Amino acid sequence: MKEKLESSSHPRRAVRILIPAALILVWLAVFGFGGMSFGSIDDVSTDERSSFLPSSAESTKVQNEIAKFTGSDAVPAIIVAERSGGLTDTDKEGLDDFAERAADVIPGAESSPVIPSDDKEAAQLVVSIPSDAEIGDVVTQLEDDAAQELAGLDVWVSGPAGFSADLQEAFGGIDGILLLVALAVVFVILVIVYRSPLLPVLVLVSSLTALCAAVLINVALAREGIVTLNGQVQGILFILVIGAATDYSLLYIARCREELRDNPTPFPAAWKAMRGVFEPILASGGTVIVGLLCLLLSDLGSNSALGPVAAVGIACAMLTTLTFLPAMLAVFGRVAFWPRGPRYGTEHPVLTGPNATGLWPGVGRFVAKGPRRLVAGVTLVLVIGCGGLAFLDADGVPQSDFVLGESQARDGQAVIDRHFSGGSGNPAYVLAPSDERREVAEAISSSGGIDGLALVARDSASGTTPIDDDGQVITDSRPGPPAAEATEINGDIMFSLTLSAPADSLEAEGTIEDLRENLSSTQALVGGSTAVDLDTNDTSSRDRTVIIPIVLIVITIMLALLLRSLIAPVLLLATTVLSFGTALGVSAVIFRLIGQPQSDPSVPLYAFVFLVALGIDYNIFLMTRVREEAITHRTREGTLRGLSVTGGVITSAGIVLAATFAALLVIPIQFLLQLAIIVSLGVLLDALIVRTLLVPALSLWIGDRLWWPSRLAKPSKH
C-alpha cells in the first residue's frame, strides 16, 4: 500500500517541477528576444509634432501641401552668428564660405544667402535639411563645422532642426539612464522592505521580463502601423511597466508569505497565493487598461498613441506577476525570503482587537476612534490643496521650453529675437484659391504680428512676379528675402509669412489666431510650425474635456462589477478624484516655485488617467480584501482586518510607484518633469492618506450600507 501511494505521488511531484520550469524557460526566452527589441525602438518611432495632429486640423491640411509649393519638405536649421560691436568683412566672407560648404557637405541640403541684421551685429542663414536625414547628426555636424570655421564669432544652430536635435538628445537617455535609475530605486526600496538579498532580484527579473515582452509586442505592432511610438510614449511605457509590475508583485508576495505559513511545500503555497490575488490584480490591471484605452478617443495622435502601447505594458505586467513570479517562488520557496522566511505552522499575526500589535492594527484603532471627524478633517486638507489649481496654466508651452537645461537652439533663438524678426527662417503659410488672392492679401495686411508684406507670386509658367498687399504687381527692391511670398500652383496660392514674434512663442500663436479670424470669410487655411503648435494645444484641450468624464464613467462601472455595489465605487472614485485635484493644485504651486509655470495641455490629462487608474489600484487592493473579510466578519471588522493585512504592502507599492515615476526627472523634458511631480505626489497621497485614513474612515462610518445593493448590505442575522 505504501509503495502504491509513493508511486502515485511521483507524477504529482513531476508536475510540480515541470510546470514552474516550463514557465520560467518560456519567460526567459521572452526576456531574451524582448531585450533585443530595445535596439529597434528608434527605427519605428517619431517625434515630429505635426504627425500627431488629426487629418481634419487646419495646419495638417496645409502641411500636406507645403512640399508641392516649396519643392521639398525640408527641415530648416537657422545658423545665427553675432559679434558685439559689429560684424567685420572677414566675418561676412567666412559666413558666405560656410553657407556654400554646408550645402555641399550635407547630402541634399540647400543653403540660403547670408542675411545681415539691421544693426550689423549679427547675421543668419538657413540650411534646409532633407526630412529623411538624421536631424540630430546633421545639427551636430553644423555645430562642429561652425565652431571650427567661424572662430572668433559666437555661433548657434537654432530653428526647427535645432529644437528637434535637442529633443532627440534629451530622449536619448530613455533606454539607458532612465531605466537604470528606475531599477536602482526600486531595488533599494525592495531591499529595505523585504530585508532579503534574493527576493528583490526575483521581483526585478519579473518586472524587467514584463517590460521586455511589452517592448517586443509594441515594436512589432509599430512595424505594422498599428501603434505609434515616440520618445514621450517610450519613457512613460518603461516607468509604467516597471512600477505596475513591482506593485502587483508586492501584493502577490504578501499573499504567498501568508500561504507559506499554512503549506509545507512551496508549490501549493505559490498556487493558492496566485488564486488569492488573481481577482484584485485582474481588476486593478483591467481598470488601468480601460482607462488607458480611453485615450484612443483623443484626436491628438501623441495622446491616442499612448493608450494601446501602455495597455500592452500593463497586460504584460499582470501576466508575468500571475505566472512567472509564482513559478520562481514555487522553485525557490522559502529560500527566496531568506533570512526572514515564513516557517510552516507558525501562527498568523493578530489583526484586530487589544492583542493586535504593530503599526497597521494601531492605525485601524486610530481610524475607528472617530471616523466622522477623520473624514471631515482629511477632506478639508485635500480641498485646501485643490486651491492651488488657481495657479495652473495649462494653455501651452513654447517649443523652446520643451527641453530643460542647456540648449543651443534656445540660446540661438534669443539672439534671433534680438536682431531679427522672431519668426524669420520659420515662416507661417497661408493656402488659398488663386481667385481669392486679393481678399487674402488684404486680410494678411490687416493682421498684426506680421513683419512686412512684400509679396512675391511664383508659378511654373511666369517665374517670379512681385505683387503688393492687394495682389497687384510691384517691384520690391529691398535687400534680403521678402517678409512674405506667395507661390501659385494649379489654381491654389500659398503665402509664406514671417512673423514678428518667435515662431514657437505664445505671441506667435496669438498672431495665427488673429490671422485665421481675419481670413474666416475666405477659404484660406493657415499652417506652418506655429499653427501646428496652436492646433496641438487646442486639440489637447478638447481631448481633456471629452476623455476625463468617459474615464470616470468607465472606471465606476468596473468598480461596481468588482465590488458588487453601487455606493462603494462612487465613494472610492470621489476620494481618488479629490486626491488628484490636490496633487494637481499643489504641483501647480511647485511649478511656479521652480520657474516652470506653463504646462502642456496634455499634462493634466495624462496625470488624471494615471492617478485615477493607479490610485484606484490601491483602493481595489484594500477593498477587495475588506469585502473578503466582511463576508465572514461584517464591514466594521472586515475593514480593520483588511487595513491590517494590506497596509504594509499598499504603502510599499505606493512608495515604489512614486519613486519609479520620479525617475522621469532624469530626462530633461519639461512635460516629463511636470508629469513626474504630479503623479509621484498623487500616488503618495493615495497610498499614505486616502487609502490609509479616508477610505477606511468612510467604510467604518457608512458600515454595511457601503455594499448596497448586494446581500452584504443587509443586517446580519447573528
Secondary structure as UniProt FT lines:
FT   HELIX           2..37
FT   HELIX           38..40
FT   HELIX           42..44
FT   HELIX           49..52
FT   TURN            55..56
FT   HELIX           58..70
FT   STRAND          75..82
FT   TURN            84..85
FT   HELIX           89..105
FT   TURN            107..108
FT   STRAND          110..111
FT   STRAND          115..116
FT   TURN            118..119
FT   STRAND          122..129
FT   TURN            131..132
FT   HELIX           135..149
FT   TURN            150..152
FT   STRAND          154..158
FT   HELIX           159..171
FT   TURN            172..173
FT   HELIX           174..178
FT   HELIX           179..194
FT   HELIX           199..223
FT   TURN            224..225
FT   HELIX           231..262
FT   HELIX           266..293
FT   HELIX           294..297
FT   HELIX           301..319
FT   HELIX           320..324
FT   HELIX           325..332
FT   HELIX           333..337
FT   TURN            338..339
FT   TURN            344..345
FT   TURN            354..355
FT   HELIX           359..369
FT   HELIX           371..386
FT   HELIX           387..391
FT   HELIX           399..401
FT   HELIX           408..419
FT   TURN            422..425
FT   STRAND          428..433
FT   HELIX           434..436
FT   HELIX           437..445
FT   STRAND          455..459
FT   TURN            460..462
FT   STRAND          463..467
FT   TURN            469..470
FT   STRAND          484..489
FT   TURN            490..491
FT   STRAND          492..497
FT   TURN            503..504
FT   HELIX           506..518
FT   TURN            519..521
FT   STRAND          525..528
FT   HELIX           529..563
FT   HELIX           567..593
FT   TURN            594..595
FT   HELIX           602..662
FT   HELIX           663..666
FT   HELIX           670..685
FT   HELIX           686..694
FT   HELIX           695..702
FT   HELIX           703..707
FT   TURN            708..709
FT   HELIX           711..713
//
